[in-house]
Amino acid sequence: MAESKTLEQQSSVDQLPLDVLEKYLAARIPGFSGPIRATKFSGGQSNPTFRLDAPSGTYVLRRQPPGKLLKSAHAVDREFRVMRALADSAVPVPQVLHLCEDRELIGSMFYVMEYCDGRIFWDAALPEVDNSQRSGIYEEMNRVLAALHRVDPRAVGLADYGKPGNYYQRQFERWSSQYRASEIDPIPVMDQLIEWLGGHLPGDDGRVALVHGDYRLDNMVFHREQSRAIAVLDWELSTLGHPFADLAYQCMQLRMPASGDKMSGLMGVDRAALGIPSEEEYVARYCERMGIDKIDNWAFYLAFSFFRLAAIIQGVAKRAQQGNASSRNAARLGALVDPVARFALDVIEKEY
């Protein structure tokens, strides 16, 4: 984690039992000593994340939210496992220190990792840096993504990290089911999108890679001065799947409006003037790194990414309604489901 993931005051639901936690971690993390001061990061809607300051150093604790959870959601144990597996790879990840699967200790499962001191950028236009750094940051994101997709899951102990079979079929079933489970009010454009995707699922082309599942700019920590990634964060949705899913998900975000807020995209932005590659250039660079000529069916991959994001947002809104969402702003996200689904339908209409 990094300082630019904004810190906020803790509400009562976010409080950690610090005395219990201090004794527990001191017995399990070499060199750890209390007392602890905990501050919640406001970034991240899914799993509450805290900065822990202690005499022995600074750490990050990431936990499942309290309360009833959707099946397979908030998989902090999977995050811990994949980051530990990638420790010696070309993919930069934080060092993970301990996983606690005892939900009784602090009220939910959690893990502790190192604190990565760097920069996190929320705006895809990167207004904080110059053109040279912008180009370098996008090149680095592309490099890291390709490096991830070139990892041999068997070689890092992740051969069983995902289910066999058609990835997009599985993902469609999962997110359709989770969307229905978290539906609050009917959203006709989501119904239309689900129907279209169900009728246009691609066949299994045999491509399998370790995929991040939420690969985007603000889930990466960059060096304080260089255009170099020092950590990729938020691995909750990682699995063995289709590599183009990560690429399309990132490009999907870049197609979104330039809101100047979190998840701000590049719609209408003059990329060339900012030193940022076009989508075509970015995809071509990825293909070059992966040793492939091109990507067919690109519109489907993009549309599916919008659908999946909309389903994730709906889940956050449902948890907000139930009172156990991580962020106080979660309820406002529910209003985004309809426009995100419309982005997908627009891609289908214009590019499929």
C-alpha positions in Angstrom: 0.0 0.0 0.0 1.0 3.6 -0.3 0.4 6.9 1.3 -1.7 8.2 -1.6 -4.4 5.6 -0.8 -6.2 8.1 1.3 -6.5 7.5 5.1 -9.7 8.1 6.9 -11.1 8.0 10.5 -12.5 4.7 11.5 -16.2 4.2 12.1 -17.3 1.8 14.8 -17.7 -1.1 12.3 -14.1 -0.5 11.2 -12.5 -0.6 14.6 -9.8 -3.3 15.2 -9.3 -4.9 18.6 -5.7 -3.6 18.8 -4.7 -5.2 22.1 -5.7 -8.7 20.8 -4.1 -8.0 17.4 -0.8 -6.8 19.0 -0.3 -10.0 21.0 -1.3 -12.2 18.1 1.0 -10.6 15.5 3.9 -10.4 17.9 3.8 -14.2 18.3 3.6 -14.8 14.5 5.5 -12.1 12.6 9.3 -12.2 13.3 10.4 -8.8 14.8 6.9 -7.4 15.2 6.3 -5.4 18.3 3.5 -3.1 19.5 1.8 -0.9 20.4 -0.2 -0.5 17.1 -1.8 2.6 15.7 -4.3 1.6 13.0 -5.7 3.9 10.3 -8.2 2.8 7.6 -7.5 3.4 4.0 -10.5 4.9 2.1 -9.5 3.3 -1.2 -10.9 -0.1 -1.9 -14.7 -0.8 -1.7 -14.4 -4.5 -1.1 -12.0 -5.5 1.7 -11.3 -3.0 4.5 -7.6 -2.2 4.5 -5.6 -0.6 7.3 -2.2 0.9 7.8 -0.6 -0.4 11.0 2.1 1.8 12.5 4.2 0.1 15.2 7.7 0.5 16.7 8.9 -2.4 14.6 7.7 -0.7 11.3 4.7 0.0 9.1 2.4 -2.8 7.9 -0.8 -3.2 6.0 -3.7 -5.3 7.3 -6.4 -6.4 4.8 -9.5 -8.1 6.1 -12.9 -9.4 4.9 -15.7 -7.1 5.8 -17.8 -8.1 8.8 -21.3 -9.6 8.2 -22.8 -12.0 5.8 -20.8 -12.4 2.6 -21.6 -13.6 -0.9 -20.1 -17.0 -1.7 -16.6 -16.8 -3.0 -16.4 -13.0 -2.5 -13.8 -11.1 -0.4 -11.2 -13.9 -0.9 -8.4 -12.4 1.2 -6.9 -15.9 1.5 -6.5 -16.1 -2.3 -4.9 -12.7 -2.3 -2.4 -13.9 0.3 -1.7 -17.1 -1.6 -1.1 -15.5 -5.0 1.2 -12.7 -3.7 3.2 -15.3 -1.9 3.5 -17.4 -5.1 4.6 -14.4 -7.1 7.3 -13.2 -4.7 10.2 -14.3 -6.9 8.6 -13.5 -10.3 8.9 -10.5 -12.6 5.5 -9.3 -11.2 6.1 -6.8 -8.3 4.0 -7.7 -5.2 4.2 -6.8 -1.6 5.8 -9.3 0.8 3.0 -11.1 2.6 3.7 -11.8 6.3 0.8 -13.7 7.8 -2.7 -15.0 7.1 -5.2 -15.4 9.9 -8.0 -17.7 8.9 -9.6 -17.6 12.4 -12.6 -15.4 11.9 -13.2 -15.0 15.7 -10.0 -13.1 16.4 -11.0 -9.8 14.9 -14.3 -10.7 13.4 -13.2 -11.8 10.0 -10.3 -13.5 8.1 -7.3 -11.2 7.4 -3.7 -11.0 6.4 -0.8 -8.7 7.0 1.7 -7.6 4.4 4.5 -5.1 4.1 3.8 -1.4 3.5 5.0 -0.3 0.1 6.0 3.4 0.1 5.3 4.7 -3.3 2.8 6.6 -5.5 -0.8 5.5 -6.5 -2.5 7.3 -9.3 -6.2 7.5 -9.5 -6.6 9.6 -12.7 -5.7 7.8 -15.9 -4.5 11.0 -17.5 -1.8 11.2 -14.8 -1.9 15.0 -14.3 0.7 14.7 -11.5 3.6 13.8 -13.9 5.1 14.9 -17.2 4.8 13.3 -20.7 7.9 11.2 -20.2 6.7 9.7 -17.0 3.2 9.2 -18.4 4.6 7.2 -21.3 6.8 5.3 -18.9 4.0 4.4 -16.5 1.8 3.1 -19.3 4.7 1.1 -20.7 5.4 -0.3 -17.3 1.7 -1.3 -16.8 1.9 -3.1 -20.1 5.1 -4.8 -19.2 3.8 -6.0 -15.8 0.6 -7.3 -17.3 2.4 -9.3 -19.9 4.9 -10.6 -17.3 1.9 -11.8 -15.2 0.4 -13.6 -18.2 3.7 -15.3 -18.9 4.0 -16.8 -15.4 3.7 -20.6 -15.4 1.1 -21.3 -12.8 2.5 -24.8 -12.2 6.0 -23.5 -11.6 4.7 -21.1 -8.8 2.4 -23.6 -7.2 -0.8 -22.3 -8.6 -1.8 -25.2 -10.9 -5.1 -25.5 -9.0 -5.8 -21.8 -8.6 -8.7 -21.9 -11.1 -11.3 -24.3 -12.5 -10.8 -26.0 -15.9 -13.0 -25.2 -18.9 -14.2 -22.2 -20.7 -13.2 -19.1 -18.7 -15.8 -16.8 -20.1 -18.6 -19.3 -19.6 -17.6 -19.7 -16.0 -17.2 -15.9 -15.5 -20.5 -15.2 -17.1 -22.3 -17.7 -14.8 -20.5 -16.4 -11.7 -21.1 -12.7 -12.3 -24.7 -13.2 -13.6 -25.4 -15.1 -10.4 -23.7 -12.6 -8.1 -25.5 -9.7 -9.9 -28.9 -11.4 -9.4 -28.0 -12.2 -5.7 -27.2 -8.5 -5.1 -29.9 -6.9 -7.3 -31.9 -4.2 -5.5 -34.1 -2.8 -8.3 -34.5 -4.1 -11.9 -32.1 -2.5 -14.3 -33.4 -3.2 -17.9 -30.0 -2.4 -19.6 -28.3 -5.0 -17.4 -31.0 -7.6 -18.3 -30.4 -6.7 -22.0 -26.6 -7.0 -21.6 -26.8 -10.3 -19.8 -29.0 -11.7 -22.5 -26.6 -10.6 -25.3 -23.5 -11.9 -23.6 -25.1 -15.2 -22.9 -25.8 -15.6 -26.6 -22.3 -14.6 -27.8 -19.9 -16.4 -25.4 -16.7 -17.4 -27.3 -15.6 -20.9 -27.5 -12.6 -22.1 -25.4 -9.4 -21.2 -27.3 -7.2 -22.9 -24.9 -5.5 -19.8 -23.6 -4.9 -20.0 -19.8 -2.9 -17.6 -17.6 -2.8 -16.3 -14.1 -5.1 -13.2 -14.3 -5.4 -10.4 -11.8 -9.1 -9.8 -12.3 -8.9 -6.0 -11.4 -5.9 -4.8 -13.3 -5.9 -1.0 -13.4 -3.8 2.0 -12.7 -5.0 2.6 -9.1 -4.2 -1.0 -8.1 -0.5 -0.4 -8.7 2.1 1.3 -6.5 4.8 3.2 -8.4 8.3 4.2 -7.3 8.4 7.7 -5.8 10.5 9.1 -8.6 10.7 6.5 -11.4 8.1 5.1 -13.7 8.6 1.7 -12.2 5.9 -0.4 -10.5 6.9 -1.6 -7.0 3.7 -3.5 -6.2 0.5 -4.7 -7.7 -2.3 -4.7 -5.2 -5.9 -6.1 -4.7 -5.6 -9.7 -5.9 -9.0 -10.7 -4.6 -10.4 -11.6 -8.0 -7.3 -13.3 -9.4 -7.7 -16.8 -10.8 -6.5 -19.0 -13.7 -8.3 -17.6 -16.7 -8.2 -15.9 -20.1 -5.3 -13.4 -20.4 -7.3 -11.0 -22.6 -9.8 -10.5 -19.8 -7.2 -8.4 -17.8 -6.2 -6.4 -20.9 -9.8 -5.7 -21.9 -10.6 -4.7 -18.3 -7.8 -2.2 -18.2 -8.7 -0.8 -21.6 -12.4 -0.7 -20.6 -11.5 1.7 -17.7 -9.5 3.9 -20.1 -12.7 4.3 -22.2 -14.6 5.7 -19.3 -15.3 9.4 -18.8 -12.5 11.7 -17.6 -14.2 12.5 -14.3 -11.2 13.5 -12.4 -12.4 11.2 -9.6 -11.6 7.6 -8.8 -11.8 5.3 -11.8 -11.4 8.3 -14.0 -10.9 7.3 -17.7 -9.6 8.9 -20.9 -12.8 9.4 -22.9 -12.3 12.5 -25.0 -8.7 13.0 -23.8 -6.0 13.8 -26.4 -3.7 10.9 -25.5 -1.0 11.8 -28.0 -0.6 15.3 -26.5 -0.1 13.7 -23.0 2.3 11.0 -24.1 -0.2 8.2 -23.5 -0.5 5.4 -26.1 -3.8 4.9 -28.0 -5.8 1.7 -27.2 -4.6 0.3 -30.5 -0.9 1.0 -29.6 -1.3 -0.4 -26.1 -2.9 -3.6 -27.3 -0.3 -4.0 -30.0 2.5 -3.6 -27.5 0.9 -6.3 -25.3 0.6 -8.6 -28.3 4.3 -8.0 -29.2 5.3 -8.9 -25.6 3.1 -12.0 -25.7 4.2 -13.1 -29.2 0.8 -12.9 -30.9 -0.3 -11.1 -34.0 -3.6 -9.6 -32.9 -6.7 -10.1 -30.8 -10.0 -11.2 -32.5 -13.4 -10.6 -30.9 -12.1 -7.5 -29.0 -15.5 -5.9 -28.7 -16.9 -8.9 -26.8 -14.0 -8.8 -24.3 -14.6 -5.1 -23.7 -18.3 -5.5 -23.4 -17.9 -8.4 -20.9 -15.5 -6.2 -18.9 -18.1 -3.5 -18.5 -20.7 -6.1 -17.5 -18.4 -7.6 -14.9 -17.6 -4.1 -13.5 -21.3 -3.4 -13.3 -21.9 -6.6 -11.4 -19.1 -5.8 -8.9 -20.6 -2.3 -8.4 -24.0 -3.8 -7.7 -22.5 -6.0 -5.1 -20.9 -3.1 -3.3 -24.3 -1.2 -3.4 -26.1 -4.2 -1.9 -23.6 -4.5 0.9 -24.1 -0.8 1.6 -27.8 -1.4 1.8 -27.1 -4.1 4.3 -24.8 -1.9 6.3 -21.5 -3.8 5.9 -19.8 -2.1 2.9 -16.2 -1.0 3.4 -16.6 2.5 2.1 -19.1 5.2 3.3 -19.5 6.1 -0.4 -20.6 2.6 -1.4 -24.3 3.5 -1.7 -23.6 6.1 -4.3 -21.9 3.5 -6.5 -25.2 1.8 -7.1 -26.3 4.6 -9.4 -23.3 3.7 -11.7 -24.6 0.2 -12.7 -26.9 1.5 -15.4 -24.4 3.8 -17.2 -21.7 1.2 -17.0 -24.0 -1.3 -18.7 -24.8 1.3 -21.3 -21.1 1.6 -22.1 -21.1 -2.1 -22.9 -24.1 -1.9 -25.1 -22.5 1.0 -27.0 -19.4 -1.1 -27.6 -21.6 -3.9 -28.9 -23.6 -1.6 -31.2 -20.6 0.2 -32.7 -17.8 -2.3 -32.7 -19.1 -5.9 -32.7 
